[in-house]
Amino acid sequence: MKTKQLCEEIVSVLVKDGYLHQVRQKDLEEAIMKTRQCIDERTNMRWLRALLTFGYIVQEAPQVYKLNPIKIPELMALLKKQEQTKLQ
């Protein structure tokens, strides 16, 4: 399914940028823009909703999301090796 592959690409960008636990909505939108190569807010909201629907992220606060390590196997391996490098 193409949508799930694109969600995985967005999450991969976040992991490569150093986000392993939590990510702010602004940084999540930047990762969506990098992956989808668009700056439209409606597109960002659609992909944010897709990430939530497929369980790749969980909302913890109004502007803060938690990455779901169960859906992202590469994240689980990284969590065992290193701590998150980005500050919330």
ROGU-387445 format. One record per residue: x, y, z of N, C-alpha, C, O in turn. Coordinates in nm, 4 decimals. Example, Ala and Ser with C-alpha at 12.3 -4.5 7.8 and 13.67 -1.06 7.14 Angstrom:
<rs>
n_east	n_north	n_up	ca_east	ca_north	ca_up	c_east	c_north	c_up	o_east	o_north	o_up
1.3190	-0.5690	0.7800	1.2300	-0.4500	0.7800	1.3200	-0.3300	0.7800	1.4236	-0.3319	0.8465
1.2850	-0.2250	0.7080	1.3670	-0.1060	0.7140	1.2900	0.0030	0.7870	1.3409	0.1138	0.8039
</rs>
This chain:
<rs>
n_east	n_north	n_up	ca_east	ca_north	ca_up	c_east	c_north	c_up	o_east	o_north	o_up
0.0848	-0.1178	0.0000	0.0000	0.0000	0.0000	0.0893	0.1241	0.0000	0.1797	0.1364	0.0826
0.0638	0.2133	-0.0910	0.1492	0.3299	-0.1082	0.1450	0.4242	0.0123	0.2471	0.4824	0.0491
0.0296	0.4391	0.0725	0.0166	0.5307	0.1858	0.1051	0.4875	0.3019	0.1721	0.5705	0.3634
0.1056	0.3588	0.3318	0.1879	0.3096	0.4420	0.3365	0.3273	0.4114	0.4145	0.3591	0.5011
0.3762	0.3070	0.2860	0.5158	0.3263	0.2477	0.5572	0.4717	0.2665	0.6673	0.4995	0.3140
0.4698	0.5641	0.2297	0.5006	0.7057	0.2467	0.5042	0.7444	0.3943	0.5859	0.8272	0.4348
0.4166	0.6853	0.4742	0.4208	0.7096	0.6193	0.5541	0.6612	0.6761	0.6139	0.7278	0.7605
0.6000	0.5458	0.6296	0.7281	0.4927	0.6761	0.8440	0.5826	0.6332	0.9411	0.5977	0.7074
0.8348	0.6419	0.5150	0.9385	0.7356	0.4699	0.9421	0.8592	0.5590	1.0497	0.9069	0.5948
0.8252	0.9110	0.5949	0.8179	1.0286	0.6816	0.8803	0.9975	0.8167	0.9566	1.0778	0.8704
0.8480	0.8807	0.8717	0.9028	0.8408	1.0014	1.0538	0.8200	0.9899	1.1276	0.8530	1.0828
1.1002	0.7663	0.8785	1.2446	0.7470	0.8586	1.3182	0.8803	0.8605	1.4277	0.8901	0.9158
1.2589	0.9824	0.8006	1.3196	1.1161	0.8023	1.3309	1.1660	0.9456	1.4324	1.2246	0.9833
1.2273	1.1429	1.0258	1.2302	1.1852	1.1664	1.3391	1.1116	1.2434	1.4118	1.1722	1.3222
1.3502	0.9819	1.2208	1.4504	0.9020	1.2917	1.5911	0.9461	1.2509	1.6799	0.9565	1.3355
1.6115	0.9716	1.1225	1.7428	1.0173	1.0758	1.7777	1.1539	1.1328	1.8949	1.1847	1.1545
1.6748	1.2365	1.1571	1.6977	1.3690	1.2154	1.7210	1.3630	1.3659	1.7514	1.4653	1.4273
1.7075	1.2445	1.4269	1.7392	1.2299	1.5682	1.6196	1.2199	1.6603	1.6370	1.2180	1.7822
1.4991	1.2135	1.6068	1.3803	1.2008	1.6912	1.3530	1.0535	1.7166	1.3278	0.9778	1.6229
1.3578	1.0128	1.8421	1.3353	0.8736	1.8766	1.2156	0.8533	1.9689	1.1600	0.7436	1.9733
1.1751	0.9549	2.0414	1.0634	0.9424	2.1352	0.9495	1.0356	2.0976	0.8410	0.9917	2.0593
0.9761	1.1649	2.1092	0.8731	1.2653	2.0849	0.9168	1.3594	1.9739	1.0357	1.3767	1.9469
0.8163	1.4201	1.9101	0.8439	1.5166	1.8044	0.7369	1.6255	1.8100	0.6185	1.5982	1.8294
0.7821	1.7487	1.7926	0.6872	1.8597	1.7893	0.6136	1.8599	1.6550	0.6652	1.8087	1.5557
0.4947	1.9167	1.6523	0.4160	1.9199	1.5296	0.4901	1.9956	1.4195	0.4843	1.9561	1.3030
0.5587	2.1027	1.4543	0.6327	2.1812	1.3562	0.7392	2.0953	1.2870	0.7543	2.1007	1.1650
0.8128	2.0162	1.3661	0.9165	1.9307	1.3091	0.8562	1.8163	1.2286	0.9140	1.7726	1.1291
0.7414	1.7687	1.2711	0.6711	1.6649	1.1974	0.6250	1.7180	1.0611	0.6354	1.6489	0.9598
0.5748	1.8398	1.0603	0.5328	1.9016	0.9343	0.6517	1.9239	0.8416	0.6385	1.9094	0.7201
0.7674	1.9589	0.8971	0.8873	1.9749	0.8150	0.9279	1.8421	0.7512	0.9685	1.8388	0.6350
0.9170	1.7337	0.8263	0.9499	1.6016	0.7717	0.8522	1.5634	0.6600	0.8919	1.5034	0.5601
0.7258	1.5981	0.6774	0.6260	1.5723	0.5730	0.6598	1.6539	0.4487	0.6509	1.6032	0.3369
0.6984	1.7795	0.4677	0.7345	1.8644	0.3536	0.8566	1.8105	0.2808	0.8617	1.8148	0.1579
0.9554	1.7596	0.3547	1.0745	1.7025	0.2913	1.0382	1.5804	0.2075	1.0884	1.5626	0.0965
0.9514	1.4976	0.2615	0.9157	1.3732	0.1950	0.8213	1.3969	0.0773	0.8425	1.3433	-0.0315
0.7191	1.4758	0.0990	0.6171	1.4979	-0.0028	0.6508	1.6150	-0.0960	0.5859	1.6321	-0.1992
0.7495	1.6938	-0.0614	0.7942	1.8089	-0.1403	0.6789	1.9045	-0.1720	0.6563	1.9427	-0.2868
0.6078	1.9411	-0.0669	0.4996	2.0384	-0.0818	0.4964	2.1264	0.0430	0.5492	2.0901	0.1481
0.4340	2.2415	0.0288	0.4260	2.3337	0.1420	0.2806	2.3665	0.1771	0.2547	2.4586	0.2546
0.1880	2.2929	0.1215	0.0460	2.3168	0.1451	0.0054	2.2639	0.2826	0.0339	2.1489	0.3162
-0.0599	2.3466	0.3606	-0.1001	2.3079	0.4958	-0.2028	2.1956	0.4948	-0.2041	2.1119	0.5851
-0.2892	2.1932	0.3933	-0.3900	2.0868	0.3860	-0.3238	1.9508	0.3655	-0.3675	1.8507	0.4222
-0.2194	1.9479	0.2849	-0.1466	1.8229	0.2625	-0.0782	1.7783	0.3908	-0.0792	1.6598	0.4242
-0.0186	1.8733	0.4630	0.0451	1.8399	0.5913	-0.0554	1.7794	0.6880	-0.0254	1.6805	0.7549
-0.1732	1.8375	0.6958	-0.2747	1.7873	0.7882	-0.3243	1.6485	0.7457	-0.3529	1.5642	0.8308
-0.3346	1.6247	0.6149	-0.3762	1.4919	0.5672	-0.2755	1.3851	0.6073	-0.3133	1.2775	0.6536
-0.1467	1.4152	0.5892	-0.0443	1.3171	0.6231	-0.0303	1.3016	0.7734	0.0002	1.1925	0.8217
-0.0517	1.4072	0.8471	-0.0516	1.3982	0.9935	-0.1642	1.3059	1.0390	-0.1455	1.2217	1.1268
-0.2809	1.3230	0.9781	-0.3954	1.2376	1.0101	-0.3679	1.0919	0.9689	-0.4080	0.9993	1.0394
-0.2999	1.0716	0.8558	-0.2664	0.9354	0.8120	-0.1696	0.8694	0.9096	-0.1855	0.7519	0.9428
-0.0698	0.9438	0.9557	0.0256	0.8896	1.0536	-0.0451	0.8498	1.1825	-0.0126	0.7475	1.2427
-0.1414	0.9305	1.2246	-0.2193	0.8987	1.3446	-0.3083	0.7767	1.3212	-0.3171	0.6889	1.4070
-0.3740	0.7711	1.2057	-0.4663	0.6626	1.1751	-0.3950	0.5283	1.1668	-0.4453	0.4284	1.2181
-0.2786	0.5250	1.1029	-0.2051	0.4002	1.0886	-0.1223	0.3665	1.2123	-0.0606	0.2601	1.2170
-0.1195	0.4539	1.3117	-0.0558	0.4237	1.4388	0.0943	0.4477	1.4444	0.1610	0.3969	1.5346
0.1489	0.5239	1.3505	0.2919	0.5535	1.3536	0.3258	0.6570	1.4608	0.4371	0.6594	1.5132
0.2283	0.7424	1.4926	0.2460	0.8419	1.5981	0.1218	0.8420	1.6868	0.0144	0.7979	1.6461
0.1389	0.8927	1.8093	0.0288	0.9076	1.9044	0.0396	1.0476	1.9619	0.1480	1.0914	2.0003
-0.0727	1.1177	1.9677	-0.0696	1.2539	2.0208	-0.0612	1.2498	2.1722	-0.1420	1.1844	2.2381
0.0384	1.3210	2.2276	0.0560	1.3279	2.3729	0.0094	1.4605	2.4300	-0.0397	1.4661	2.5427
0.0244	1.5664	2.3532	-0.0166	1.7012	2.3931	-0.0638	1.7707	2.2660	-0.0493	1.7151	2.1571
-0.1200	1.8911	2.2772	-0.1711	1.9576	2.1570	-0.0703	1.9724	2.0427	-0.1103	1.9646	1.9266
0.0559	1.9931	2.0702	0.1556	2.0117	1.9649	0.2693	1.9095	1.9722	0.3733	1.9279	1.9089
0.2502	1.8022	2.0489	0.3563	1.7033	2.0697	0.3033	1.5641	2.0367	0.1948	1.5249	2.0797
0.3825	1.4910	1.9594	0.3461	1.3543	1.9203	0.4546	1.2584	1.9633	0.5724	1.2938	1.9686
0.4136	1.1361	1.9943	0.5061	1.0318	2.0359	0.5170	0.9307	1.9219	0.4159	0.8865	1.8673
0.6408	0.8943	1.8865	0.6611	0.7924	1.7841	0.6306	0.6554	1.8442	0.6678	0.6276	1.9582
0.5637	0.5711	1.7683	0.5236	0.4392	1.8149	0.6289	0.3361	1.7741	0.6340	0.2982	1.6571
0.7129	0.2899	1.8666	0.8198	0.1967	1.8303	0.7692	0.0594	1.7867	0.8425	-0.0153	1.7218
0.6467	0.0255	1.8209	0.5911	-0.1037	1.7800	0.5673	-0.1064	1.6292	0.5864	-0.2102	1.5658
0.5263	0.0052	1.5716	0.5023	0.0135	1.4277	0.6300	0.0388	1.3484	0.6318	0.0217	1.2265
0.7373	0.0795	1.4171	0.8609	0.1174	1.3489	0.9740	0.0294	1.4029	1.0366	0.0648	1.5028
1.0011	-0.0843	1.3389	1.1027	-0.1770	1.3905	1.2425	-0.1154	1.4010	1.3153	-0.1438	1.4961
1.2805	-0.0316	1.3043	1.4133	0.0307	1.3092	1.4266	0.1221	1.4297	1.5361	0.1383	1.4836
1.3170	0.1816	1.4720	1.3186	0.2691	1.5890	1.3438	0.1888	1.7157	1.4157	0.2340	1.8048
1.2853	0.0707	1.7242	1.3049	-0.0139	1.8422	1.4522	-0.0495	1.8588	1.5045	-0.0484	1.9703
1.5190	-0.0808	1.7484	1.6616	-0.1147	1.7550	1.7446	0.0071	1.7959	1.8396	-0.0056	1.8732
1.7092	0.1243	1.7445	1.7835	0.2450	1.7792	1.7635	0.2861	1.9241	1.8554	0.3382	1.9873
1.6444	0.2632	1.9769	1.6168	0.2993	2.1164	1.7051	0.2210	2.2122	1.7428	0.2711	2.3181
1.7378	0.0986	2.1749	1.8242	0.0178	2.2602	1.9682	0.0677	2.2577	2.0421	0.0498	2.3545
2.0085	0.1306	2.1463	2.1476	0.1728	2.1293	2.1753	0.3147	2.1785	2.2805	0.3401	2.2371
2.0822	0.4073	2.1553	2.1113	0.5475	2.1842	1.9884	0.6205	2.2366	1.8753	0.5736	2.2234
2.0135	0.7359	2.2961	1.9075	0.8228	2.3439	1.8667	0.9214	2.2336	1.9359	0.9358	2.1328
1.7556	0.9875	2.2543	1.7114	1.0895	2.1594	1.8083	1.2071	2.1621	1.8479	1.2523	2.2695
1.8469	1.2569	2.0446	1.9420	1.3660	2.0380	1.8756	1.5025	2.0269	1.9370	1.6038	2.0602
1.7519	1.5065	1.9808	1.6798	1.6323	1.9688	1.6109	1.6631	2.1000	1.5660	1.5728	2.1706
1.6027	1.7910	2.1322	1.5314	1.8329	2.2522	1.3886	1.8666	2.2171	1.3608	1.9179	2.1087
1.2973	1.8377	2.3092	1.1567	1.8683	2.2851	1.1293	2.0134	2.3156	1.0159	2.0590	2.3015
</rs>
